[in-house]
Amino acid sequence: MFFMKKQMRKIFYCFSLLLFFVVQILPAQQPLYEVLKKYNKETIPYITVEKLSEIQDNVILIDSREKEEFEVSHIKDALYVGYDDFKIDALKNISKNQKIVVYCSLGVRSETIARKLKKQGYTNIYNLYGGIFEWKNKNLPIVNNQGKETNKVHAFSKEWGVYLKKGIKVYE
């Protein structure tokens, strides 16, 4: 009996120690709103995925991710404008008053591009809260470069990829 108690204490001690190290080693995932608050200035109003899905046919969608991300998948009918090599030319035939929703992976890069659009005189601009990750997390369709529905989403990085809960993460 004494031997059993000693073994149980040893097992409990080892388990507690293991749990402590796992908690210390694993990175804590911040809630999305904290990440966006940390990186964004919130000078562009957000639009939710739910609201965008209701009005999608009446807005211009702008994808502000890099070309390789866009080619893996994007929201149907989105215009590619890039981020590092942002090209406003894609919007030259769009009215400055047209409702525009800019998105990226989560909503950080899209705010930067939306601010650039605002400086160019566009007046009705929104930032998609949670970006394409949140769009996919809500089971809304995305398409690949051939216009076919896909489950693949470029996850940008391992750090940001934790916010993509549904779909197949692509990093290349």
Buried (B, 14 or more C-beta within 10 A) or exposed (E): EEEEEEEEEEEEEEEEEEEEEEEEEEEEEEEBEEBBEEEBEEEBEBBBBEBBEEEBEEBBBBBBBBBEBBBBBBBEEBBBBBBEEBEEEBBEEBEEEBBBBBBBBBBBBBBBBBBBBBEEEBEBBBBBBBBBBBBBBBEBEBBBEEEEEBEBBBBBEEEBBBBBEEBEBBEE
